[in-house]
Amino acid sequence: MKSIATLTMNPTIDVAYEVGTVRHTHKMRTQEETYAPGGGGINVARVFVRLGGNARCFYLSGGATGPALDGLIDLHQLVRTRIAIAQPTRIASAVLEHDSGKEYRFTPEGPLVAQAEWQSCLDALEQAECGVMVLSGSLPRGVPADFYARATQRLRKRGIDVVLDSSGDALGAGIEAGGLRLVKPSVGELEQCLGRRLDTVVEIATAAMEIVRTGKAELVAVTMGHEGAVLARKEGPSYCEAPQIEAQSAVGAGDSFVAAMVHALLTGRDEIEAFRFGMAAGSAAVLSAGTGLAHVADIERLYAQMPEPRPI
């Protein structure tokens, strides 16, 4: 199986807590405190490695919190290439309130990255040795919106397949530049790119197929949370139902989806089964609160229960 690499431009130290009741002003004692390395590409690598693959993480890291992120990545036994920046790595928090069962998430915008720093990141990608590069997560301040497009151009020249999972202008510019093996927007992210609502599965499929038809991506997987997902490919669009589960957290569902779908493609499953496997992983990620992401036993169990995707 080909190895993968992932790029995380705006990584996080993900902190998760549990508390009885969230109350303003009062000091709230928390339980079950956990710390994990996070951000799109790092999360993808964590799940990909759990599934038996090999992954190298490229990521920005700086300030007083940078070494803490480096240490957490080492604890997860991920191979890493750190691109040093001056400003500190952000810390994101997820708080589960027991009384309501609701999760509260706090995510800072992150560091301001200098031109020389993001240029160093592009240069570092020239040394990547992998079959697939996953560009995942938001861009921090200071990084141009077409950064992922620039990265894709460099990677494709070296014969590396590119997977894109981002949002906003970074996603739009990446899709517009094309050359993608897979792009995975949520329906909200796709709507933002198009500047219009997509109210039905058929409308979502039509929009995704336009990206495929124009040659910008070979595969487009549009996730819709508990309403399922749509896959567009040259053979036509398909719809996959989401398993009926009780969600505890939304952290890392999309990243788990990408990791499992890419892993399935690289281990020889066809595109439809890889899509279904990704859907199982995205659903598995929300089964437990916090930053645990998808676990293999849950992925396999849900995958066995899921219906086959159907043509639209």
N, C-alpha and C positions, 0 to 999 in steps of 0.2 A: 504494500500500500504506500502511496506517495505521502510524504510528510507535509504538514502545513505550517504556515507562519501566520501570526495575527499582528495587527497594528492597532494600538490603543493610544490615541492622541490626547485624551483627557481622562486618564485613569482615576480611580478613587481608592481610598481605604474605606471599605464598607463596614460600618458598625451597626449591629443589630441588638436591640434591647426588647424586653417584655416588661409591661407594667400593668398594674391592676386597673387604674383609671387615670386618664390624662386630665390634669387640672392645671389651670393657669396659676402662676405665682408660686404655688406650693412646690417644695422639693419632693420629687417622686423617686422612690427607691426602685431600682430596676432589677430584673433577674435575667438569667440566661444570656449574658453579654458575650457577643462573638465578634471577631474581627476577621476580615477576609480581603484579599486583593480583588479589586473590581474594575469596572469599565468594560465596554463591549468586547474588545478583542481578548482581554484577559479572561473574561467569563467564558468565551467560546473555547479558549485553550483548555480551561479547567475541565469542561465537559468532554471535549474531544479526547483528552488524555484518559479520563475515566472510562471511555468507551474502548480504550486499547490503542489509540493512535499516538503519534509523536507530534509535538507542536513547539515552536519557538515563539516567544512573545517579544515583539518590539513595542516599546512604550516610552513616554516622556516621564521623567521623575526629577523632582527638585525640592529645594528648601529643606526645612527641618523635618517635614513629613516624608520626604523622598526615601531616606534610608528605611523607614518603617514599611513603606510599600515594597521596597526591594526584599526586605526580610520576609514579608508575608508571601511573596511570590516564591521565594526559596522554600518556605515551609510546605508549599503545595507542590514542590519538586517539579517546577516548570523551568524549562530552559529559557533564558532571557537575554535580551540585548537592550540595555538601558541607554536612552538618549538624555543626557543631562540638560536640565534647564535651571534658570535662576530662581524662579518663583515656586512656592510650595505646592505639592500635590494636594488635591482637595480631599476632604473627609465627608462622606455621605452617611446619613443615619436613617435607619428604619426602625420604627417603634410599634410594636404590636400591643394594642390595648385589650386586655382580657375581657373586660366587661362588655364591650361591644363587638369584639372579634375583628375590629378594623385595624388596618395598618396605616401608619402615618410615615411619609417619606420626605426627607429633607436633603436636597442635592444642591450644593453650591455651584456657581458657574465655573470655578476653577481658575488656573493661572493665566496670566497674560504672557504669551509666548513670543519671543523676539524672532525676527526674520532669520537671523543666523541659526537659531535653534531649530525652527521647522525645516530650514534648508538642510541642516545636518541630518534630520530624520529622513528626508528624501534620499540623501546620499547613503545613509545606512541601509536603506532598502535595496540598494544596488548589490549589496553583499548577501542578500537573502538566498538561501539554498532550500527551495521547497517546490512542490508541485502546485500548491494553491496558497494564495495570500488572502486572508480575510481582513478587510478594512472595516472596522466596526466601532460605532459610537460617535458621539458628537465631536465637533472641532472646538478647541479652546479659543479664547480671545487672541487675536493677533494672527491667526492662521487663515489664509485666504480660502474663500468658499470653494475654489476649484482645486484644493489640495489633493483630494482623493482622485480627481481626474488626472492630475499630474502624476500621481503615484501609479495609477493604472497604466498610463502610457509607458512609463519606464518598465513596469513589470511585464507587460505584454510583449515588449521588445525582447525580453529574455525568455519568452515562452511560458510564463507563469500565469495560470488561471487566476482571476480576481473575483472575489465575492464581496459585495458591498451591502452594509447594513448601517444606515445612518438616518439623518433627518434634516429637514429644512433645506437651506440653500446648498449645503454640502451634498445631500442626496440628489437634489435636482441637477447640480452641475456634474455629478458623477454619472448619472444616467444619461444626460445629454451628450457627454463625451463618448459614451459607449465602450465596447470592448469587454463587457462583463460576462462572466460565466453564470452568475446568479446574483440577483438583487432581491432583498427581502424587506420591503416596507410594511409597516402596519397600514391599515386602511386609512387612518387619520393622516399618516405621513404621505401616502399617495395622494390624498385629497389636497394636502397642502402644496404638493408639487404641481398639481394640475390647476389649482385655484378654483376648484368646484367640488360639490358634494357628489358622492357616489352612494346612492340610496339602496341599490339592489345588488345581489350577487352577479347578475348579468352585467350591470354597469361596471362593477369592479373587474370582472373578467375581460370585458371589452377594452378597458383602459390598460390592463396588464398586457393583453395581447398586442396592443399598439406598440409597446416597448419592444416586444419580441419581433414583431413584423418589421419594424424599422431597423433591426439589427443592433440595438443598443445593449441587449442582454439575451442570452440563450434561454434563461429560466427566470421567471418572476414569481416569487411566492409572496402573496399578500395575506397577512395574518389579521384576523378579526376577533381575537379573544375567544370568548365562550361561543361565538357564532361560527367558528371554524376558520378555514383558510382557502384561498384560491391559488392554483398553480397554472401559470401560462407558459406554454412551450410551443414549438413549431407545429406539433401535432394537434394543438388546440388546448382550450382551458379545461381544468378539472376542479371539482369542489370536494373538500374533505371536512366532514363533521368533527367538532371537538368532543372529546369524551365528557360525559356528565360527571363532574367532580366538584368538591367543595374547595374553592380556592382560599388559600391562606396568605399568599403573597404574590405580587406581580414582578418581583425582582428577578431579572435574568431569564424570563420566559422566552423572549425573542432570541437571546444569545444561545440558549439551550437548543432552540429550534434549529438555528444555523449550524451549530456544532454537530448535531445528530444528522441533519440532512447532508452536510458535506462528508461526514464520516461514511454514511451509507453509500453515497455516490462513489467514494474512493475505494470502497470494499466490494464494488461490483453490483450493487442493487440498481435496478432501473429507476428512472426519474420519478415515476409515480410512487414506487415503494419507498424511495428516499424521502419524498414529500410526506408520505404517511408516517415514516419514522421520525421525521422532524416534528410533525404535529404531536406525536406521542411524547417527545422530549419537552416541547414547550408546555404541554399540559402537566407533565411530571414536575416541572420546576415550580409550579404554584401550589403543590400539595403541602408544603411546609413553610412556615413563616421564616423570615430572615433572608440570609444570603447563601443558602446551601446549594442553590441551583438544582438541576435535574440529576437524579441518581439512576444508575443502570438498571437496578431491579424494578424501579417504578416505570422507567421507559419501556422495558420489555413487557411488563404486565399490561400497560395501557396499549401498547402496539398490538398485542395479541387480541385485545378486545375491540379494537377499532374497525369500523366498516371500511371497505375499499373506497377510495375516492371515485367519484362518478363524473363522467363528462358533463359539461355545461352546454 
